[in-house]
Structures are given as structure tokens and as C-alpha cells.
Amino acid sequence: MTRLLDESAKGVYVLAVTPFTDDGTLDLASTDRMVDFYLEVGATGLTILGILGEATKLTSLESRTFVKRVLERVAGRVPVVVGASAPGFAPMRELASEVMDMGASGVMVAPASTLRTDEQIVAYFDMVTATLGESCPWVLQDHPTSTGVQMSTSVVLRIIKNSPTCVMLKHEDSPGLAKLSAIRAASEDGDVRRVSILTGNGGGLFLPEELSRGADGAMTGFAYPEMMVGVCAAHASGDVERAHDIFDAYLPLARYEQQSNIGLAVRKYLMAQRGVIASPTLRKPGPRLSSADVADIERLVTRQTKRLRELN
């Protein structure tokens, strides 16, 4: 039975990559291994067809094929959120309806890049709510780096107030700690209902601090998602110093993976090296790692392994 997303969501919703073969076709066998890997390391949920899932490079048929395969492999063990942002409301409605019928737990929507004023943003998400309907819970994605749309704290709160089906904020504004604190304070003061806040800044680059500011977990990707799982678990148990120690052990590689041009190539390379996916291929257009990049990565992995032994 489908577990619909709600405001109580917490933990780590790993933002999944989309595996391709060397020739750029969908790799469904690797998709199965990837799902198994994410669940084995302790993911609370999965998010697919996100910005770093190369969703815009997939055909409509490929998107649905990939979603179907992930949902079949997950088999209801954890919630699955599907990115449903689209240039228009008709394709958004169509994709959301189809993936919810397949068994998705909710969808994620970012603002259209054409929005400029606060009133335009609020009106847009009023239309998103109407488009998705009363039975489709959705995640508000706040990622101005990719969308070019800056949503102020007051705008985010207005969207939450207007939409009872908006159950989660994917907080990716940076710098964004003050904004996160303000949104959480508004719910604690009773100005707005409390929604789940999962953070997505740079593969978790500010995760310990975000958890201390009131975030409920992470919704992002990293070649070592066990870092995010460990940080969230330690923080939830009250061991904040342990959470920071785990984070620190992975930080240099997490930082390297967040380069704006080659970051996803780094992640896929590492996931292929770990045996999670068969090929590190990005669908064109996409960057390739140089021999110097690979040398950097291998050095960082060696150093990370040493730090983890010392930590444990």
C-alpha cells in the first residue's frame, strides 16, 4: 500500500541519480542495484527525477519507465517522491497523476524560472495546488541556484498557508540558515502549520547546522549517503558532536563533489567505483572527468577511508 507523504516526514530522502549504460540508454539493472544500495545504507525515502537526476534529459516514456522500475523495486518499503516540475500545468498534471497511480508517495515542484515577483510566485503555487488536486501531497522545492527564483521567507509561509497539500519544504537556499530558522520559528509560534523541512544544500554541506536549526533531515544526493544517514541518526539521538564528527570525516569529498560543472560526474564515477551502478555515464550534454579529476578523487577517497577508521 502506498505511503503518502505527510508533514511528519524525517530522516534521509536520498536524491537518486538516473543510471545510464555507456551508450546513454536507461540502465534498469543498475537502477535495481541503486535502489537496494540506498535502502541498505538506511535511506528513509527516495527522491527521483530531481535536477541532478537528469530529469530534463529523459523522454516522457523514459521518465515513466524509470519511475515504474524504482517503485517496483522499492515495493512500498519507503516513500518515493517524484520530481514533477514542468514548463506547463498540463504536463505537470499528467506526470503527477501517472506516478501517483503507480504508487509514488508525493511529487516535488520547483517554481517556474519565469517568475519574478512575490505575487507571481504565490499565484503560481496556488495553481500548482489546484493542478495536483486534493489527493496529491507535494514538496515545495526552494533552489534559487537552479531556478533563478528567489523565494523570501514570507513567500514560503504564504505558499504553505494557501496549500494544505504542501507537506514539505525542500530547503536549498544558500546562505539559508537564517531563513530555515525563521520558517521553523513561524510554525512554533503558530503563525503557520508545521511542515517537514528536508535540506538539500550541496549534498549536505550544511547538514549538522541545518539540523540544529530545526530541519527534519536531508533530501539530497552524495556518493556516500551513509554520511547523511549517520549524521541525522546521531543528531536525533542527541549526540550533536558525533553528528559533526561523522560529517567532518566525509567533508573534503562532499565539497569536491559539489563543483558546479563536474559534480554529478564525480558522484556517478564514485557510485560506479562502489559497484552501485555499472557506468558513470551522464547523458549528453554532460561533462567528462579528466585524469587530474580522477587523481583528486582517488586521493580524497583514500584520505576519507583513513579518517573513518580513526572515527570508528
C-alpha positions as CSV (number, residue, x, y, z in Angstrom):
1,M,0.0,0.0,0.0
2,T,1.3,3.5,-0.9
3,R,2.6,5.5,2.0
4,L,1.5,9.1,1.2
5,L,3.9,11.8,2.2
6,D,2.9,14.0,5.1
7,E,4.2,16.7,7.4
8,S,5.8,14.2,9.8
9,A,8.4,13.1,7.2
10,K,12.0,13.0,8.5
11,G,15.4,11.3,8.0
12,V,17.2,11.0,4.7
13,Y,15.3,11.0,1.4
14,V,18.2,10.3,-1.0
15,L,18.1,12.2,-4.3
16,A,18.8,9.3,-6.7
17,V,20.9,9.5,-9.9
18,T,19.5,8.1,-13.1
19,P,21.8,5.2,-14.3
20,F,22.7,5.0,-18.0
21,T,24.7,2.5,-19.9
22,D,27.8,3.5,-21.7
23,D,25.8,4.4,-24.8
24,G,23.4,6.6,-22.8
25,T,20.3,4.4,-22.6
26,L,18.5,3.7,-19.4
27,D,20.2,1.1,-17.3
28,L,17.4,-0.7,-15.4
29,A,19.6,-3.4,-13.9
30,S,21.7,-0.7,-12.3
31,T,18.5,1.0,-11.2
32,D,17.7,-2.1,-9.2
33,R,21.1,-2.2,-7.6
34,M,21.0,1.5,-6.8
35,V,17.6,1.2,-5.0
36,D,18.9,-1.8,-3.0
37,F,22.1,0.2,-2.1
38,Y,20.1,3.2,-0.9
39,L,17.9,1.1,1.3
40,E,20.8,-0.9,2.7
41,V,22.6,2.2,3.9
42,G,19.4,3.4,5.7
43,A,17.6,5.8,3.5
44,T,14.2,6.8,4.9
45,G,12.9,7.6,1.4
46,L,13.9,8.2,-2.2
47,T,13.5,11.2,-4.5
48,I,13.7,10.6,-8.2
49,L,13.7,12.8,-11.3
50,G,15.3,15.6,-9.5
51,I,17.6,18.2,-11.1
52,L,20.6,16.0,-10.5
53,G,18.6,13.0,-11.7
54,E,19.0,14.4,-15.2
55,A,15.2,14.5,-15.5
56,T,15.3,17.1,-18.3
57,K,17.3,14.8,-20.5
58,L,14.7,12.0,-20.3
59,T,11.9,11.5,-22.7
60,S,8.4,11.2,-21.3
61,L,8.4,7.5,-21.8
62,E,11.8,7.1,-20.2
63,S,10.7,9.1,-17.2
64,R,7.7,6.8,-16.6
65,T,9.7,3.7,-17.2
66,F,12.3,4.8,-14.7
67,V,9.7,5.7,-12.1
68,K,7.9,2.4,-12.6
69,R,11.1,0.4,-12.1
70,V,12.1,2.3,-8.9
71,L,8.6,1.9,-7.4
72,E,8.6,-1.8,-8.2
73,R,12.0,-2.3,-6.6
74,V,11.1,-0.3,-3.5
75,A,7.9,-2.3,-3.2
76,G,6.4,0.1,-0.6
77,R,9.3,-0.2,1.9
78,V,10.0,3.6,1.9
79,P,8.2,6.6,0.5
80,V,9.2,7.7,-3.0
81,V,8.9,11.4,-4.1
82,V,8.9,12.2,-7.9
83,G,10.0,15.4,-9.4
84,A,7.1,16.8,-11.4
85,S,8.2,20.3,-12.3
86,A,7.2,21.1,-15.9
87,P,7.0,24.0,-18.3
88,G,3.2,23.9,-18.2
89,F,0.5,22.7,-15.9
90,A,-0.9,20.1,-18.3
91,P,2.3,18.0,-18.4
92,M,2.7,18.5,-14.6
93,R,-0.8,17.2,-14.0
94,E,-0.3,14.3,-16.4
95,L,3.0,13.2,-14.9
96,A,1.8,13.6,-11.3
97,S,-1.3,11.7,-11.9
98,E,0.5,8.8,-13.5
99,V,3.2,8.5,-10.9
100,M,0.7,8.7,-8.0
101,D,-1.3,5.9,-9.7
102,M,1.9,3.9,-9.9
103,G,2.4,4.2,-6.2
104,A,4.5,7.3,-5.6
105,S,4.1,9.0,-2.2
106,G,4.1,12.5,-3.5
107,V,5.6,14.9,-6.0
108,M,8.1,17.8,-5.9
109,V,7.6,21.1,-7.7
110,A,10.0,24.0,-8.2
111,P,9.0,27.5,-9.3
112,A,9.0,28.2,-13.0
113,S,12.1,30.2,-14.0
114,T,10.0,33.0,-15.5
115,L,8.6,34.1,-12.1
116,R,9.9,37.4,-10.8
117,T,7.6,39.0,-8.2
118,D,6.3,37.7,-4.9
119,E,2.7,37.8,-6.2
120,Q,3.6,35.8,-9.3
121,I,5.3,33.1,-7.2
122,V,2.4,32.8,-4.8
123,A,-0.1,32.7,-7.6
124,Y,1.9,30.1,-9.4
125,F,1.9,27.7,-6.5
126,D,-1.9,28.4,-6.0
127,M,-2.2,27.0,-9.5
128,V,0.1,24.1,-8.6
129,T,-2.1,23.1,-5.7
130,A,-5.2,23.2,-7.9
131,T,-3.5,21.3,-10.7
132,L,-2.3,18.5,-8.5
133,G,-5.6,18.1,-6.7
134,E,-6.6,17.3,-3.1
135,S,-5.2,13.8,-3.0
136,C,-1.6,14.6,-4.1
137,P,0.8,15.7,-1.4
138,W,3.6,17.8,-2.7
139,V,7.1,19.2,-1.8
140,L,8.0,22.8,-2.4
141,Q,11.5,23.0,-3.8
142,D,13.3,26.2,-3.0
143,H,16.5,26.0,-5.1
144,P,17.3,29.5,-6.5
145,T,20.7,28.5,-7.8
146,S,19.0,26.3,-10.4
147,T,15.7,28.1,-10.9
148,G,16.8,31.7,-10.7
149,V,13.8,32.3,-8.5
150,Q,14.3,33.8,-5.0
151,M,11.5,33.0,-2.6
152,S,11.6,35.0,0.6
153,T,10.6,33.6,4.0
154,S,7.3,35.4,3.8
155,V,6.5,34.0,0.4
156,V,7.3,30.4,1.5
157,L,5.0,30.9,4.5
158,R,2.2,32.2,2.3
159,I,2.5,29.2,0.0
160,I,2.3,26.8,3.0
161,K,-0.7,28.7,4.3
162,N,-2.5,28.6,1.0
163,S,-1.9,24.9,0.2
164,P,-3.0,22.2,2.6
165,T,-1.4,19.6,0.4
166,C,2.1,21.2,0.5
167,V,3.5,19.0,3.3
168,M,7.3,19.5,2.9
169,L,9.8,22.2,2.1
170,K,13.0,21.1,0.3
171,H,15.2,23.9,1.6
172,E,18.1,24.6,-0.8
173,D,18.6,28.4,-0.5
174,S,22.1,29.4,0.3
175,P,23.0,31.0,2.6
176,G,19.9,29.8,4.1
177,L,20.3,29.0,7.9
178,A,18.6,32.2,9.0
179,K,15.7,31.5,6.5
180,L,15.3,28.0,7.9
181,S,15.3,29.3,11.4
182,A,12.6,31.9,10.6
183,I,10.3,29.3,8.9
184,R,10.6,26.9,11.8
185,A,10.0,29.7,14.3
186,A,6.8,30.7,12.4
187,S,5.4,27.2,12.9
188,E,6.5,27.0,16.5
189,D,4.7,30.4,17.1
190,G,1.6,29.1,15.5
191,D,1.7,31.5,12.5
192,V,1.7,28.6,10.1
193,R,1.2,24.9,10.4
194,R,4.3,22.8,10.8
195,V,5.6,21.1,7.6
196,S,8.5,18.8,7.2
197,I,11.7,20.6,6.2
198,L,14.4,18.5,4.5
199,T,17.5,20.2,3.3
200,G,19.4,19.8,0.0
201,N,22.2,22.3,0.2
202,G,25.3,20.9,-1.7
203,G,25.0,17.2,-0.8
204,G,24.5,18.0,2.8
205,L,27.3,20.6,3.2
206,F,25.5,22.4,6.0
207,L,23.6,19.4,7.3
208,P,24.7,19.5,11.0
209,E,23.9,23.2,11.3
210,E,20.6,22.8,9.5
211,L,19.5,20.0,11.8
212,S,20.3,22.3,14.8
213,R,18.2,25.0,13.2
214,G,15.1,22.7,13.0
215,A,15.4,20.7,9.8
216,D,13.9,17.2,9.9
217,G,16.6,15.6,7.8
218,A,18.1,15.7,4.3
219,M,16.8,15.4,0.7
220,T,19.9,15.5,-1.4
221,G,22.5,13.2,-3.0
222,F,26.0,12.2,-2.3
223,A,28.1,9.2,-3.4
224,Y,28.2,8.2,0.3
225,P,24.6,8.6,1.5
226,E,25.6,6.8,4.7
227,M,27.2,10.0,5.8
228,M,23.8,11.8,5.8
229,V,22.1,8.8,7.5
230,G,24.8,8.7,10.2
231,V,24.7,12.5,10.8
232,C,20.8,12.5,11.1
233,A,20.8,9.5,13.4
234,A,23.4,10.9,15.7
235,H,21.7,14.3,15.8
236,A,18.3,12.7,16.5
237,S,19.8,10.8,19.4
238,G,21.1,14.0,20.9
239,D,24.8,13.3,20.1
240,V,25.4,16.5,18.2
241,E,29.2,16.2,18.5
242,R,29.1,12.7,17.0
243,A,27.0,14.1,14.1
244,H,29.7,16.7,13.4
245,D,32.5,14.1,13.7
246,I,30.8,11.9,11.1
247,F,30.2,14.9,8.8
248,D,33.8,16.0,9.1
249,A,35.1,12.7,8.0
250,Y,33.3,13.0,4.7
251,L,33.5,16.8,4.2
252,P,36.5,17.0,1.8
253,L,35.0,14.6,-0.7
254,A,31.5,16.1,-0.3
255,R,33.0,19.5,-1.0
256,Y,34.7,18.2,-4.1
257,E,31.5,16.6,-5.4
258,Q,29.7,20.0,-5.2
259,Q,31.6,21.7,-8.0
260,S,29.1,23.3,-10.3
261,N,30.2,21.8,-13.6
262,I,31.5,18.3,-12.8
263,G,29.8,17.5,-9.5
264,L,27.3,14.9,-10.9
265,A,30.1,13.3,-12.9
266,V,32.1,12.9,-9.7
267,R,29.1,11.3,-8.0
268,K,28.4,8.9,-10.7
269,Y,32.1,8.0,-11.0
270,L,32.2,7.1,-7.3
271,M,29.0,5.2,-7.4
272,A,30.4,3.2,-10.4
273,Q,33.6,2.6,-8.4
274,R,31.5,1.4,-5.5
275,G,29.7,-1.1,-7.7
276,V,26.3,0.6,-7.3
277,I,25.9,1.5,-11.0
278,A,27.6,-0.1,-14.0
279,S,28.6,3.0,-15.8
280,P,29.4,6.6,-14.7
281,T,27.9,7.9,-17.9
282,L,26.0,11.2,-17.9
283,R,23.5,11.7,-20.8
284,K,24.7,14.4,-23.2
285,P,25.2,17.2,-22.8
286,G,27.4,16.5,-19.8
287,P,31.0,16.9,-18.6
288,R,33.7,14.2,-18.5
289,L,36.2,13.9,-15.8
290,S,39.9,14.5,-16.6
291,S,42.7,12.3,-15.4
292,A,43.6,15.0,-13.0
293,D,40.0,15.0,-11.6
294,V,40.2,11.2,-11.1
295,A,43.5,11.5,-9.3
296,D,42.0,14.1,-7.0
297,I,39.0,11.9,-6.3
298,E,41.1,8.8,-5.6
299,R,43.3,10.8,-3.2
300,L,40.3,12.1,-1.3
301,V,38.8,8.6,-1.1
302,T,42.0,7.2,0.4
303,R,42.1,10.0,3.0
304,Q,38.4,9.6,3.8
305,T,38.9,5.9,4.4
306,K,41.7,6.7,6.9
307,R,39.5,9.3,8.7
308,L,36.6,6.8,9.0
309,R,38.9,4.2,10.6
310,E,40.1,6.8,13.1
311,L,36.5,7.8,13.8
312,N,35.3,4.3,14.4
